[in-house]
Amino acid sequence: ERLFQVAIDGPAAAGKSTVAKIAAKTLGYIYIDTGAMYRSLTYKALKTETDLNDGHLLKQLLDHTEIDLVQEGDGQKVFVDHEDVTERIRYPEVSAHVSLVSSFEEVRVEMVSRQRKMAESCSVVMDGRDIGTHVLPNAQVKIFLIASVDERAIRRFREEERKGLQPSLESLKEAIALRDKKDMEREVSPLVKAEDAIALDTTSLSIDEVVEKILQLVKEKQ
Ligand code: C5P
């Protein structure tokens, strides 16, 4: 059976993982959250007080780090060296440093190799920043999800409120805009829409509507 690849890229908090998870479940494919991998390395680097400006050190740290993405029910759990870090990798401290950690070529080469390996034996929905442009250039379906910064900040705000936190909308907005800027301006595999990716503006679409569009695109290519 031919393996199928769906690549979903886009800026921070555009809803990639939410729709990717549902689409993967519906299709019976594996969902791979590449952002969680960069977050995992960032988490470990902070914990071990590794110099975040030293790409070579970060790559060495990564060589000694096992990152496991485990499908569980509707969600996914993330383990770093067998420690459950699912919640911790979403903390603001990790979010604030992940773009720096993921800017180093050595780090990215190793991450991309792990990501490609995961997609070797099964059909996948993979989300990130460079999936359609770099990790899976032959993906049959490529989506570039966008939404206004305001809408993305509000979604994050509600998400954090549901978790019982007391977020500030302004600081969420600033953090999202800053992360996008760093991801778009880095030299290695910056965030950019692949030429053959379909742009979907989700600002005024519901989760179900976005998923429906993606499933429709997959159906057309199957
Ligand atoms: O997807 P998420 O927002 O969790 O990604 C966190 C960060 O990881 C991004 O802001 C980006 O710096 C980095 N990332 C990346 N390439 C990917 C996925 C994520 O550089 N494929």
Boltz pocket constraint, residues with backbone or C-beta under 6 A from the ligand:
constraints:
  - pocket:
      binder: B
      contacts: [[A, 12], [A, 13], [A, 34], [A, 35], [A, 36], [A, 38], [A, 39], [A, 98], [A, 99], [A, 100], [A, 102], [A, 127], [A, 128], [A, 129], [A, 130], [A, 131], [A, 179], [A, 183], [A, 189]]
      max_distance: 6.0
